Amino acid sequence: MAFTAKSPMEELAKSISEDVKILNDHLHLAGHPVPSFDRHTPTTVLPVGCAPDAHLARERICDHALRLFQLATGPSEYLLNIQAGYHYVSCLRWLCHFRIFHLVPMQGSISYADLAVLANAPERQLRSIVRMAMTNGLFVENPPHHLTHSATSALLHTEADFHDWAVIMSDLSAPTAMAMVDAHERWPNSCNGTQTAYNIAVDTNLPFFDHLAQQPKRQRQFAGFMRSMAKSQGTDVEKVIDGWHWATLGPARVVDVGGSTGYTSVALARKFPDLDFVVEDLPKVVAEGPKYIASLEDAPRLMSRIEYRAHSFFDPQPVQDADVYLLRMILHNWSVDDCVRILSHLVQAMKPGARIIIVDIVLPEPGVMLTSRERLLRVQDLIMMQVYNSMERQLDEWMGMFKAVDARLKVKMIEQPLGSLMSLIELSMDE
């Protein structure tokens, strides 16, 4: 009997089955529940410190499941299925606007009729929108015509920062993405931060951060979004903590450049008690920092070690005795010329032995990494283009930028921590 090779679908299904076993076995050994649709399933699949094999298995499961879906649906159903994406975003915006995540009780259920009254929203439309959202893991209808929370909708209820991310994404990011064609028709090849899809979507002549500064509510939501991003498995701050040898610094000073309300500095301060921090950002942003620290249970031991300072990174760097200047998810917002200005100010302030640590995306060549991960990097590249006329950068683009800053600026390390979308780039000056 002739040997018949397995089809691509069979190969993918076999790999998924093997990797699910690897993932489940690791979770069981760690005493962590396996993923489920249970209301109380952990919001993060892998706990901190999980074995590398578990991370790799999870990544392959996501990638192979995506490819298996693409094979099973086929080219003719591509457009049919892609419709779901923008409708999910539209539903998310509606649910946030009418406060549905907060009006559905955390315990028990609520009828559509009662929920419509509380939300001051039409019941028929509410039912249709929620039932669409349910196909993507938001809410559960149990008993019939009554809503209760799923694990994901409950997270949007309990985590204010995660809800802020949903609002920023559906209110601003989605309309901005849809304005990309108009922007490139009107301003082809522009690198100007006032000639972007965002400018068209929200009808402003200001660059993003200047426009944001005029809207206190949006500015607060954006800060929440950034804190939530710092908790996400692909961009979480734990990868910053584990990705560099912070402990070897001993007593040292770290400047968190563009550090928003200080989420990254707080995480590092908790892990490394010898480090002190200066969080720099625009005045209205850092004004919220002490409030954020005060809201934390361990505020007393953090307040004396985290200082907030109003500063624009386009101005000369005032802190000249730092051991590390940290730029986490900063440079991708800016053009090459702007990045050169930002880094030049840091170089001029660096004392002997100081380091610059950049935490940002290093784009791969197409097809080098798993598609399920690569698409997340490409999303970020498009967002940078649409909002700032900037970009995520490939390795050669990073290296060219560093050379333009100062010929003495050397790359000591580039590493992408396991499970992270971001890479850590360590820079020093020739000594």
Secondary structure, DSSP 8 states (H G I E B T S, - for coil): -------HHHHHHHHHHHHHHHHHHHHHHTT-----SSTTS-SSSS-TT--HHHHHHHHHHHHHHHHHHHHHH-GGGHHHHHHHHHHHHHHHHHHHHTTHHHHS-SSS-EEHHHHHHHHT--HHHHHHHHHHHHTTT--EE-STTEEE--HHHHHHHH-HHHHHHHHHIIIIIHHHHHTHHHHHHHSTT---TTSSHHHHHHT-SS-HHHHHHT-HHHHHHHHHHHHHHTTSTTT-THHHHHSS-GGGG-SEEEEEET-TTSHHHHHHHHH-TTEEEEEEE-HHHHTTHHHHHHTSTTHHHHHTTEEEEE--TTS--S--S-SEEEEES-GGGS-HHHHHHHHHHHHHH--TT-EEEEEE-EE--TTSS-HHHHHHHHHHHHHHHHHHS---EEHHHHHHHHHHH-TTEEEEEEE--TT-S-EEEEEEE--
